[in-house]
Amino acid sequence: MTVPVRYYCPHCGAIATLERDANLADKSVTADPLDGWEYANAYDEFENADGVEIVCGASETENDGCGELYYLNFVKFEDGEELDPHVPLRPEDAPNFDFRT
């Protein structure tokens, strides 16, 4: 059974709706791809992928979008254990230490 599921773009907040299998378990929506995850296009069959690459502003997006890519990540298992991805730290998210005092 497929259901419509809505996702917010992490860049601008626009909403995209994907028709997807109700049994898929979402892990997260991220601005960057997760290491080790393989992504399918939102227009392809993505039920067997690790996640979906979404273009904000494409036809599944309500209203205007920003045109940036973002990623829907499904829960992924290996040997019966849920994988916890290494999320790379983007330069703009890094701590900013100023040791000059």
N, C-alpha and C positions, 0 to 999 in steps of 0.2 A: 504494500500500500504506500502510495506517495502522499506527502503532505507539503504544504507551503511553509517554508521557514524563512524568517527575516533576519538579516544581519546588518549591522552598522559598519560603515567604512571607518577605520581607525584614523584616517586622515582628515575627513571632513564631516563625518556623521550621516552621510546619505544612506538610505536604506535600500538594500537589495533583497529580493525574494527569490529563493531557489525552490523548485519542486524536487523533493528528494525522498528517499526511502525513510520511513519512520523509524526503522531499526538502527540507523546510523547514529553513532554517539559522537557529539561534538566535543572537542577538547578546548579550542580557543579560536579567536580571530586575531590575526597579527598583521602588522604592517610589513613584516619581513618573513620570508619562508623559514620554516624550522629545519635545522640540520637533520638530514636523513629522511625527510618526508618527501614523497613524490606526489606532485600535484597534477590534476587533470584540469582541462579547460572547463568552464562552467557550461559550455554547450555540448560537451562530450559526455559519455557515460562515465560517471565518477564514483560509482558505488564501490569499485574495487581499488580505488586510489587511496592514498593517505590523506588527501585533502583536495581542495578546489582553489584554483587561482581565479580571482574575481577582478574584473576591470570595473572600477567605479564609474558609473555613467553609461555603461552598456545597457542593453535592453531590459535586463532584470532589475535595474536600478530605478527607484521611484524618483521623479523629478530630475534635476541636473546633478551630475556627479563631478568629481574633480579629475577624473581620468587616470588616477593612480591605481596601481595593482595592490591588492591585499589578499590575504590567505585565510581560508577556512581550514582548520586542522581537525581531523578526526582522531579519536582515541586510537592508539596503535599498540598492538601487543606483540611480544616476542617470547616464545617459550612459556606462554600463559601469564606473563607479567606485563603490566602496562609500562610502556616506555615513557620516560620523562625526558623530553628533548633538551638539548643544550640550546639555549636561546642566545644568539650572539648579541653582544652589547653594542648598540649603535653609538657613534661618537656623540650625538646630541643627548643621549641618555646617560652618558658616563658622569661620574661624580666630578665636580669641579672644585679642587682643593687649592686654596691660596695660602701658602705657608709663610708668606711675607707679612710680618707684623711689626 
